Amino acid sequence: MAIDGFERRRPVVLHARLGAELARERFGVDDEAVLSAIRKHTLADAAMSPLDAIAFVDIDAAMIAVLTSTIAHQLARYETAPQTSAALAFYQRRSHERSLLSA
């Protein structure tokens, strides 16, 4: 499993990707959607399915709130993961585009 620079500096975040691999190897989980949700639950990603980003009403608003909180937590302790920043930018852009379409 390749490890990027952020993960090398903050190995605690590897638990999500390792968890997905354990789910596959030890528990026989072969549903890629489930494995993706496990893999992305800590840092998020710029490309996330609805299962990766569970929300009941407005997935964009939910993800923006969660990612904003996550980034504040990360900045208070160390640095922001590039994946998390990319995810926030994606949901902010998509939310803005949707609001323009509905206006």
C-alpha positions in Angstrom: 0.0 0.0 0.0 1.5 3.3 -1.1 1.8 5.9 1.7 1.8 9.6 0.8 3.7 12.4 2.6 0.9 13.5 4.8 0.3 9.9 6.0 4.0 9.5 6.7 3.9 12.6 8.9 0.6 11.5 10.6 0.4 7.7 10.5 -2.7 7.7 12.7 -4.7 8.5 9.6 -3.7 5.2 8.0 -6.3 3.4 10.1 -9.0 4.1 7.5 -7.2 2.6 4.6 -5.9 -0.2 6.7 -9.4 -0.8 8.0 -10.6 -1.3 4.5 -7.9 -3.8 3.8 -8.6 -5.7 6.9 -12.3 -5.7 6.1 -11.4 -7.2 2.7 -8.8 -9.8 3.9 -10.1 -10.9 7.3 -13.9 -10.4 6.9 -14.3 -11.1 3.2 -15.9 -7.7 2.4 -15.8 -7.4 -1.4 -18.3 -4.7 -1.9 -16.2 -1.8 -3.3 -18.7 0.8 -2.3 -18.4 -0.3 1.4 -14.7 -0.6 1.2 -14.5 2.9 -0.3 -16.6 4.3 2.6 -14.3 2.7 5.1 -11.2 4.0 3.3 -12.5 7.6 3.1 -14.0 8.0 6.5 -11.0 9.8 8.0 -9.6 12.2 5.4 -12.4 12.2 2.8 -11.5 12.7 -0.9 -12.4 15.0 -3.8 -14.4 12.1 -5.3 -16.9 10.6 -2.9 -20.0 8.6 -3.5 -23.2 9.2 -1.5 -22.2 6.2 0.7 -18.8 7.7 1.3 -20.5 10.9 2.5 -23.6 9.8 4.3 -26.2 12.5 4.9 -30.0 12.5 5.3 -31.1 15.7 3.6 -28.4 17.8 1.9 -25.2 15.9 1.3 -23.3 18.9 0.2 -24.2 21.0 3.3 -23.4 18.0 5.5 -20.0 17.4 3.9 -19.1 21.1 4.1 -20.0 21.2 7.8 -18.1 18.0 8.6 -15.0 18.9 6.5 -14.9 22.5 7.9 -14.9 21.0 11.4 -12.3 18.4 10.4 -10.0 21.0 8.9 -10.3 23.2 12.1 -9.4 20.1 14.2 -6.5 19.2 11.9 -5.1 22.8 11.9 -5.3 23.0 15.7 -3.1 19.9 16.0 -0.9 19.7 12.9 -1.7 20.3 9.2 -4.6 19.7 6.9 -4.6 16.6 4.8 -4.6 17.5 1.1 -7.4 15.0 0.5 -9.6 16.8 3.1 -8.9 20.2 1.5 -9.7 18.8 -1.9 -13.0 17.3 -0.6 -14.1 20.6 0.9 -13.3 22.5 -2.3 -15.3 20.0 -4.3 -18.4 20.2 -2.1 -18.3 24.0 -1.8 -18.0 24.2 -5.6 -20.8 21.8 -6.2 -23.1 23.4 -3.6 -22.5 26.8 -5.2 -23.2 25.4 -8.7 -26.5 23.8 -7.5 -27.6 27.1 -5.9 -27.0 28.9 -9.1 -29.1 26.4 -11.0 -32.0 26.6 -8.6 -32.0 30.5 -8.6 
